[in-house]
Amino acid sequence: MNLETQPLPSTAPAKRHRFFIHRHFALLWLGQTVSEFGSRITREGLPLAAVLTLQATTAQMGLLAAPGSIPVLFLGLYPCCSCGSRDQSQPHR
């Protein structure tokens, strides 16, 4: 038994892998990036613009930020309340 290792024959140069190898993935990634930038501008830029241009008070800033919490409140509490009020003898659907 020969323990010497021999180099493998080179068939072709190593293929260079690109990040955007699939067009659909590239479009999805680009769309998500643009969406995230827009969300960040709205989330951080709107309150900053309210303070700088309108001289908004802290109470007005609270009223400006409150509508952003309403969907989380309703969408988060409803499943918890509905699961907690189920009769435990019935199987889950």
C-alpha positions as semicolon CSV with decimal commas, in nm:
position;residue;x (nm);y (nm);z (nm)
1;M;0,000;0,000;0,000
2;N;0,146;0,329;-0,112
3;L;0,095;0,614;0,138
4;E;0,225;0,885;-0,090
5;T;-0,030;1,143;-0,196
6;Q;-0,040;1,258;-0,548
7;P;-0,188;1,589;-0,653
8;L;-0,516;1,568;-0,836
9;P;-0,505;1,661;-1,201
10;S;-0,627;2,011;-1,269
11;T;-0,934;1,994;-1,488
12;A;-1,036;2,360;-1,487
13;P;-0,955;2,672;-1,291
14;A;-1,163;2,727;-0,977
15;K;-1,495;2,880;-1,060
16;R;-1,544;3,218;-0,900
17;H;-1,866;3,230;-0,700
18;R;-2,062;3,551;-0,704
19;F;-2,292;3,674;-0,430
20;F;-2,579;3,743;-0,667
21;I;-2,566;3,413;-0,846
22;H;-2,945;3,394;-0,883
23;R;-3,129;3,695;-1,024
24;H;-3,440;3,641;-0,811
25;F;-3,235;3,633;-0,490
26;A;-3,056;3,951;-0,593
27;L;-3,387;4,128;-0,656
28;L;-3,527;4,009;-0,323
29;W;-3,216;4,122;-0,137
30;L;-3,216;4,460;-0,308
31;G;-3,587;4,513;-0,237
32;Q;-3,545;4,424;0,130
33;T;-3,250;4,662;0,159
34;V;-3,444;4,953;0,009
35;S;-3,742;4,871;0,233
36;E;-3,523;4,869;0,543
37;F;-3,372;5,207;0,456
38;G;-3,720;5,352;0,410
39;S;-3,835;5,210;0,742
40;R;-3,532;5,350;0,923
41;I;-3,584;5,694;0,773
42;T;-3,948;5,692;0,881
43;R;-3,876;5,550;1,227
44;E;-3,586;5,782;1,308
45;G;-3,625;6,075;1,071
46;L;-3,988;6,163;1,134
47;P;-3,944;6,231;1,507
48;L;-3,623;6,422;1,438
49;A;-3,798;6,637;1,180
50;A;-4,082;6,701;1,426
51;V;-3,840;6,821;1,692
52;L;-3,622;7,032;1,465
53;T;-3,880;7,194;1,238
54;L;-4,195;7,200;1,451
55;Q;-4,029;7,233;1,794
56;A;-4,248;6,947;1,920
57;T;-4,280;6,900;2,295
58;T;-4,230;6,571;2,475
59;A;-4,607;6,515;2,496
60;Q;-4,641;6,570;2,121
61;M;-4,353;6,332;2,058
62;G;-4,531;6,070;2,270
63;L;-4,848;6,115;2,065
64;L;-4,642;6,082;1,748
65;A;-4,484;5,755;1,867
66;A;-4,801;5,599;2,015
67;P;-4,966;5,488;1,688
68;G;-4,663;5,270;1,613
69;S;-4,738;5,057;1,921
70;I;-5,106;4,996;1,850
71;P;-5,063;4,710;1,598
72;V;-4,819;4,533;1,830
73;L;-5,064;4,567;2,116
74;F;-5,360;4,421;1,928
75;L;-5,174;4,157;1,728
76;G;-4,973;4,043;2,028
77;L;-5,246;4,032;2,291
78;Y;-5,524;3,874;2,086
79;P;-5,353;3,534;2,038
80;C;-5,252;3,525;2,404
81;C;-5,604;3,598;2,525
82;S;-5,767;3,353;2,288
83;C;-5,530;3,070;2,383
84;G;-5,564;3,137;2,753
85;S;-5,944;3,129;2,751
86;R;-5,972;2,792;2,573
87;D;-6,113;2,495;2,751
88;Q;-5,817;2,273;2,834
89;S;-6,013;1,953;2,775
90;Q;-6,047;2,027;2,403
91;P;-5,752;1,943;2,176
92;H;-5,576;2,230;2,002
93;R;-5,665;2,290;1,640
